Amino acid sequence: QVQLVESGGGLVQPGGSLRLSCAASGSIFSIHAMGWYRQAPGKQRELVAVDFSGGSSNYADSVKGRFTISRDNAKNTVYLQMNSLKPEDTAVYYCMVSHGMVYWGKGTLVTVSS
């Protein structure tokens, strides 16, 4: 089993930045992918960004050029640097780890508001 510990959420003004972190621990063997999803009130959960073990990554069109995903393999930690934040980025952000099974974090709230 895998445990995910998230941090970095909070309140930020439009145009500001936040950095989310997610550290995976437990019975980890050959992680396939780590990434971030988000769910806004009344909306479906959507993929934000994912980093694959092979070194490739992909982003939702709505965040391309503003968000950057990165991973520290030694620490089994994935990061999401969020710049130029917009009110529509407001959502609960969930960390995801895939290695045969899919594991989810509890979510961290990001609120973008003046």
Residue pairs with C-beta under 8 A, 6 or more apart in sequence:
1 26
1 27
1 103
2 24
2 25
2 26
2 27
2 28
2 97
2 99
2 103
3 24
3 25
3 26
4 22
4 23
4 24
4 95
4 97
4 103
4 104
4 105
4 106
5 22
5 23
5 25
5 105
6 20
6 21
6 22
6 93
6 95
6 105
6 106
6 107
6 108
7 20
7 21
7 22
7 108
8 18
8 19
8 20
8 21
8 80
8 108
9 18
9 20
9 93
9 108
9 109
9 110
10 18
10 109
10 110
10 111
11 111
11 113
12 18
12 85
12 110
12 111
12 112
13 112
13 113
13 114
14 85
14 86
14 87
14 112
14 113
14 114
15 84
15 85
16 85
16 112
17 81
17 82
17 83
17 84
17 85
18 82
18 85
18 110
19 79
19 80
19 81
19 82
20 36
20 79
20 80
20 82
20 93
20 95
20 108
20 110
21 77
21 78
21 79
22 34
22 36
22 77
22 78
22 79
22 95
22 97
22 105
23 75
23 76
23 77
24 31
24 34
24 76
24 77
24 78
24 97
24 103
25 76
28 76
28 99
29 99
30 53
30 99
31 53
31 76
31 97
31 98
31 99
32 52
32 53
32 98
32 99
32 100
33 50
33 51
33 52
33 53
33 96
33 97
33 98
34 50
34 51
34 71
34 76
34 78
34 95
34 96
34 97
34 98
35 47
35 48
35 49
35 50
35 51
35 69
35 78
35 95
35 96
36 47
36 48
36 49
36 50
36 69
36 78
36 80
36 93
36 94
36 95
36 96
37 45
37 46
37 47
37 48
37 93
37 94
37 96
38 45
38 46
38 48
38 89
38 91
38 92
38 93
38 94
38 110
39 45
39 46
39 91
39 92
39 94
39 107
40 88
40 90
40 91
40 92
43 91
45 94
46 60
47 60
48 59
48 60
48 63
48 67
48 80
48 93
49 57
49 58
49 59
49 60
49 63
49 67
49 68
49 69
49 80
50 57
50 58
50 69
50 96
51 57
51 69
51 70
51 71
51 78
57 69
59 67
59 69
62 88
63 82
63 89
66 82
66 83
66 84
66 85
67 80
67 81
67 82
67 83
68 80
68 81
68 83
69 78
69 79
69 80
69 81
70 78
70 79
70 81
71 77
71 78
71 79
72 78
72 79
78 95
78 97
80 93
82 89
82 110
85 110
85 112
86 112
87 112
87 113
88 112
89 110
89 112
90 110
90 111
90 112
90 113
91 109
91 110
92 107
92 108
92 109
92 110
93 107
93 108
93 109
93 110
94 104
94 105
94 106
94 107
95 104
95 105
96 102
96 103
96 104
96 105
97 103
